[in-house]
Amino acid sequence: MKWLEKLLNWMLVIGLLLLAGRIITAVCMFFNVSFTSFFKDYSIISIIILLIGLLGTQVMKTNKQ
């Protein structure tokens, strides 16, 4: 179970980084600044990674208590 907890924590961190990239992309698009479309292209995948990481860490916390 220790490896699963580490995996979920990493998924949460990666999801948060991708969320920050999507926010930066949105701000740059708002101001018509050219920026990579990587975060826009993979937004659904990054949301799924973030949700799995978030829900998984919450479940692991409640199982420890």
C-alpha positions as CSV (number, residue, x, y, z in Angstrom):
1,M,0.0,0.0,0.0
2,K,3.0,2.3,0.5
3,W,3.7,2.4,-3.3
4,L,0.0,3.2,-4.0
5,E,0.1,6.1,-1.6
6,K,3.3,7.5,-3.2
7,L,1.8,7.0,-6.7
8,L,-1.3,9.0,-5.7
9,N,0.8,11.7,-4.1
10,W,2.8,12.1,-7.3
11,M,-0.4,12.1,-9.4
12,L,-1.6,15.0,-7.2
13,V,1.6,16.9,-7.7
14,I,1.7,16.4,-11.4
15,G,-2.0,17.3,-11.7
16,L,-1.4,20.6,-9.8
17,L,1.5,21.4,-12.1
18,L,-0.6,20.8,-15.2
19,L,-3.4,22.9,-13.6
20,A,-0.9,25.8,-13.2
21,G,0.2,25.3,-16.8
22,R,-3.5,25.5,-18.0
23,I,-4.0,28.7,-16.0
24,I,-0.8,30.3,-17.5
25,T,-2.0,29.3,-20.9
26,A,-5.4,30.8,-20.4
27,V,-3.9,34.1,-19.2
28,C,-1.5,34.2,-22.2
29,M,-4.4,33.5,-24.6
30,F,-6.4,36.3,-22.9
31,F,-3.7,38.8,-23.5
32,N,-2.9,37.4,-27.1
33,V,0.6,36.4,-26.1
34,S,1.8,33.4,-28.1
35,F,2.4,30.4,-25.8
36,T,2.5,26.7,-26.2
37,S,-0.8,24.9,-26.6
38,F,0.4,21.8,-24.8
39,F,-1.7,22.4,-21.7
40,K,-4.7,23.3,-23.7
41,D,-4.5,20.2,-25.8
42,Y,-4.2,17.8,-22.8
43,S,-6.6,19.6,-20.4
44,I,-9.0,16.6,-20.0
45,I,-6.1,14.2,-19.2
46,S,-4.6,16.6,-16.7
47,I,-8.0,17.1,-14.9
48,I,-8.4,13.3,-14.7
49,I,-4.9,12.9,-13.2
50,L,-5.6,15.7,-10.7
51,L,-8.9,14.2,-9.7
52,I,-7.5,10.7,-9.2
53,G,-4.6,12.1,-7.2
54,L,-6.9,14.2,-5.0
55,L,-9.5,11.5,-4.4
56,G,-6.8,8.9,-3.8
57,T,-4.9,10.9,-1.2
58,Q,-8.2,11.7,0.6
59,V,-9.1,8.0,0.7
60,M,-5.7,7.1,2.0
61,K,-5.9,9.7,4.7
62,T,-9.3,8.4,5.9
63,N,-8.0,4.8,5.8
64,K,-5.1,5.7,8.1
65,Q,-7.4,7.2,10.8
